[in-house]
Amino acid sequence: MDMRYTPEQADLKRRAAEYARLLMRYEDQSEQAGGPLPQQLVTELTRAAMDAGVYAIDMPAEWGGAGLSLLDQVIVEEEFGKVTNCLWDIPWRPANVLAYGDERQREKYLLPVIRAEKFDAFAVTEPGADPTRPPAPQPPTAPTAAGCSTVRSGSSPAATSPTSCWCRRTPDPSGSPPCSSWTGPRPASR
């Protein structure tokens, strides 16, 4: 079995490595700022990730993502893993649960994340799971017309910077809580 990268994979690795080196130039600035970088710089770095084809690597090309296979995503993530201060997260990878919405839900919740207009965070929680934190207030729920998803406003101690939540409910005989994916304004940096 030949384990060498294909020419396309070698090019992808090169582009991901170049982008990772670009991010590394801002590690000290991020450290000095306590994490956040200026929004304009994050916007420029996001655009550079899109131009390099390493943004939304887990989403199909027909929706605006990079359309990478799982192996190709691992090649990219290997390079991103060399970057610190959460700068590796500027080239966002939308929560894959967002891909399972219907066309209207994708347009509203997923495509703005792929276009870097919004950011999402994925949280799977259950009441009282973390005894060191007080329970989060339960946000209000507003079912959609289809009745299969929920939009919530609020926050969770398990997710950062959320402002709204999209959740596709699937009946679960065990009574486990549904998964949630949060979308909201894109923060300066995570």
Buried (B, 14 or more C-beta within 10 A) or exposed (E): EEEEBEEEBEEBBEBBBEBBEBBBEBEEBBEEBEEBBEEEBBBBBBEBBBEBBBBBBBBEEEBBBBBBEEEBBEBBBEBBEEBEBEBBBBBBBBBEBBBBBEEEBBEBBBBBBBEBEBBBBBBBBEEEEEEEEEEBEEBEEEEBEEEBBBBBEBBBBBBBBBBBBBBBEEEEEEEEEBBBBBBBEBEBBB
